[in-house]
Structure formats: structure tokens, C-alpha cells
Amino acid sequence: MRTEADALVWQAVDRTVLDKLSHRLVLQTEDGRRRELFMTNGVDSAMDAASRIVEFNNGVVLIETLDP
């Protein structure tokens, strides 16, 4: 996923990109539901994305490490 003109654009990726992903961002809403948002390459990217998401949502963004 990438942003383009303030919109999210989904795209297919190959296996080598998937192998580099290290963290999953999960939105936990006020009523306890969980929704997986996307995965990132590195904790810094995950933290940056999570901080932006919480600006627009009342839920909690969880950052989970992916198993190797």
C-alpha cells in the first residue's frame, strides 16, 4: 500500500517484498474489535504510521512483531 494524493493505493507485491516485512499494525477499536491494517519494514516505519493513524481514530494501534 502507498499513499497517492492523500489516498491509499493497494498494489500486489512479490514474495521478496513480503519476506522483508517485520511489523503488523492492528487497529483495536473502543468496542474491542481488532482490524489488521497493514505491515511495515522496520519498527520506525511502524511507529510513524501508528502515530499518524491515532490522530484520526479513537482506537488503539497495536504494533506486533512478525515471526521470522
C-alpha positions in Angstrom: 0.0 0.0 0.0 1.2 3.5 -0.7 -0.3 7.0 -0.5 -1.1 9.0 -3.5 -2.8 12.4 -3.4 -3.9 11.7 0.2 -5.5 8.3 -0.8 -4.4 4.8 -0.1 -3.5 2.7 -3.1 -3.3 -1.0 -2.8 -0.9 -3.0 -5.0 0.3 -6.5 -5.4 3.9 -7.3 -4.3 6.1 -10.3 -4.9 7.4 -12.7 -2.2 10.8 -10.9 -1.8 9.0 -7.8 -0.5 6.8 -9.9 1.8 9.9 -11.6 3.3 11.3 -8.1 4.3 8.2 -7.1 6.3 8.8 -7.1 10.1 5.8 -5.5 11.9 2.0 -5.6 11.7 -0.2 -2.7 12.6 -3.6 -3.7 14.1 -6.3 -1.2 15.0 -8.2 -2.0 18.2 -11.5 -0.1 18.4 -13.2 1.1 21.6 -15.5 -1.9 21.5 -12.6 -4.3 21.5 -12.6 -5.4 17.8 -9.3 -5.8 16.0 -8.6 -5.0 12.4 -5.3 -5.7 10.7 -4.3 -2.6 8.7 -1.0 -3.4 7.1 2.6 -4.5 7.6 5.8 -2.5 7.5 9.5 -3.0 7.1 11.1 -1.8 10.4 9.9 -0.6 13.7 10.5 3.1 12.8 8.1 2.8 9.9 5.5 1.1 12.1 5.8 3.8 14.8 5.5 6.6 12.2 2.4 5.0 10.7 0.8 4.3 14.1 1.3 7.9 15.2 -0.5 9.2 12.1 -3.3 6.7 12.4 -4.2 7.6 16.0 -4.5 11.3 15.0 -7.7 10.3 13.0 -9.1 7.4 15.1 -10.2 6.9 18.7 -8.9 3.4 18.8 -5.6 2.0 19.8 -3.0 0.9 17.2 -1.0 -2.1 18.2 2.4 -2.9 16.7 3.1 -6.6 16.5 6.4 -8.2 15.5 6.1 -10.8 12.8 7.6 -14.2 13.4 10.7 -14.8 11.4 
